[in-house]
Amino acid sequence: FWAWDGSSGREVAGEALLGQLVPARSGTIEVQNQDGDRHEATVDESGWFAIRPLPSTMFRLHLQTANDNVITEWVRL
Protein backbone atom coordinates (compact mmCIF):
# COMPACT_ATOMS: atom_id res chain seq x y z
CA PHE A 1 0.00 0.00 0.00
CA TRP A 2 1.03 3.60 -0.48
CA ALA A 3 -0.04 5.97 2.23
CA TRP A 4 2.85 8.22 3.20
CA ASP A 5 6.34 9.11 1.95
CA GLY A 6 7.11 5.43 1.50
CA SER A 7 5.51 2.12 0.71
CA SER A 8 5.01 -1.40 1.94
CA GLY A 9 5.51 -4.51 -0.13
CA ARG A 10 3.41 -7.50 0.94
CA GLU A 11 3.41 -11.19 0.08
CA VAL A 12 1.41 -14.16 1.31
CA ALA A 13 3.81 -16.97 2.26
CA GLY A 14 2.27 -20.10 3.71
CA GLU A 15 0.28 -19.08 6.77
CA ALA A 16 1.63 -15.51 7.02
CA LEU A 17 1.36 -12.14 5.34
CA LEU A 18 4.95 -10.86 5.05
CA GLY A 19 5.87 -7.27 4.33
CA GLN A 20 8.54 -4.60 4.48
CA LEU A 21 8.29 -0.84 4.93
CA VAL A 22 10.35 1.24 2.52
CA PRO A 23 12.22 3.24 3.67
CA ALA A 24 12.99 0.84 6.53
CA ARG A 25 11.86 1.85 10.02
CA SER A 26 10.59 0.07 13.10
CA GLY A 27 7.14 0.28 14.63
CA THR A 28 3.94 -1.70 14.99
CA ILE A 29 1.16 -2.80 12.68
CA GLU A 30 -2.26 -3.52 14.11
CA VAL A 31 -4.44 -5.83 12.02
CA GLN A 32 -8.07 -4.72 12.32
CA ASN A 33 -10.49 -7.39 11.07
CA GLN A 34 -13.91 -6.34 9.88
CA ASP A 35 -15.49 -8.58 12.53
CA GLY A 36 -13.82 -6.50 15.26
CA ASP A 37 -10.85 -8.75 16.09
CA ARG A 38 -7.50 -6.96 16.40
CA HIS A 39 -3.94 -8.12 16.86
CA GLU A 40 -0.54 -6.50 16.62
CA ALA A 41 2.64 -7.33 14.71
CA THR A 42 6.08 -5.82 15.32
CA VAL A 43 7.94 -4.06 12.51
CA ASP A 44 11.69 -4.59 13.02
CA GLU A 45 14.45 -2.01 12.39
CA SER A 46 14.82 -3.32 8.81
CA GLY A 47 11.13 -2.63 8.20
CA TRP A 48 10.08 -6.32 8.06
CA PHE A 49 6.85 -7.63 9.56
CA ALA A 50 4.88 -10.89 9.57
CA ILE A 51 1.15 -11.11 10.23
CA ARG A 52 -0.03 -14.45 11.60
CA PRO A 53 -2.59 -15.88 11.26
CA LEU A 54 -3.75 -14.69 7.85
CA PRO A 55 -6.92 -12.61 8.14
CA SER A 56 -9.94 -14.61 6.93
CA THR A 57 -12.24 -11.58 6.56
CA MET A 58 -11.86 -8.05 5.24
CA PHE A 59 -9.15 -6.23 7.19
CA ARG A 60 -7.10 -3.07 7.31
CA LEU A 61 -3.67 -2.29 8.71
CA HIS A 62 -2.88 0.46 11.20
CA LEU A 63 0.81 1.37 10.98
CA GLN A 64 2.49 3.32 13.76
CA THR A 65 6.14 4.40 13.69
CA ALA A 66 7.97 7.31 15.28
CA ASN A 67 6.84 9.54 12.37
CA ASP A 68 3.84 7.76 10.83
CA ASN A 69 0.28 6.94 11.86
CA VAL A 70 -1.48 5.40 8.85
CA ILE A 71 -4.61 3.27 8.39
CA THR A 72 -5.09 1.47 5.08
CA GLU A 73 -8.32 0.89 3.20
CA TRP A 74 -10.22 -2.35 3.86
CA VAL A 75 -8.81 -5.26 1.81
CA ARG A 76 -9.34 -9.00 1.40
CA LEU A 77 -6.68 -11.59 0.60
Disulfide bonds with the S-S distance in Angstrom:
none
